[in-house]
Amino acid sequence: MTLLIENASSELKKALQAMVKLDNAKIHTIKDDDTLWTKDDQKAYKKAKKEFERGEAISHKELFEKLKQ
């Protein structure tokens, strides 16, 4: 995972780092006052994580649209 992050573009790198951070922190235990996770946010994160783990490649535009939803 670290090698993948190091070779990614800056936008993708930020998204991958956020996924790793969230995966390590476990979404339901995040106590960050600046971050408010709704059930829809959790579902979107889990879906994106599954797609990432399956190795599905998406463009930066598609990634941006998924994160924006």
BELCOR-V881933 format. One record per backbone hydrogen bond with DSSP energy under -0.5 kcal/mol. CO is the residue of the C=O (numbers start at 1). NH is the residue of the N-H. E is the energy in kcal/mol with one decimal. If there is no record, write none. Layout:
# BELCOR-V881933
CO NH E
CO NH E
This chain:
# BELCOR-V881933
1 5 -2.2
2 6 -2.4
3 7 -1.5
4 8 -0.5
5 8 -1.0
9 13 -3.1
10 14 -2.2
11 15 -2.0
12 16 -3.0
13 17 -2.7
14 18 -2.2
15 19 -2.2
16 20 -2.5
17 21 -2.7
18 22 -2.9
19 23 -2.7
20 24 -2.6
21 25 -2.1
22 26 -1.7
26 29 -2.6
27 30 -1.5
32 35 -1.3
34 36 -0.5
35 37 -0.6
36 38 -0.5
38 42 -2.2
39 43 -2.5
40 44 -2.6
41 45 -2.5
42 46 -2.6
43 47 -2.4
44 48 -2.6
45 49 -2.7
46 50 -2.2
47 51 -2.4
48 52 -2.4
49 53 -2.7
50 54 -1.8
51 56 -2.2
52 55 -1.3
59 63 -2.5
60 64 -2.8
61 65 -2.4
62 66 -2.5
63 67 -2.5
64 68 -1.8
65 69 -1.3
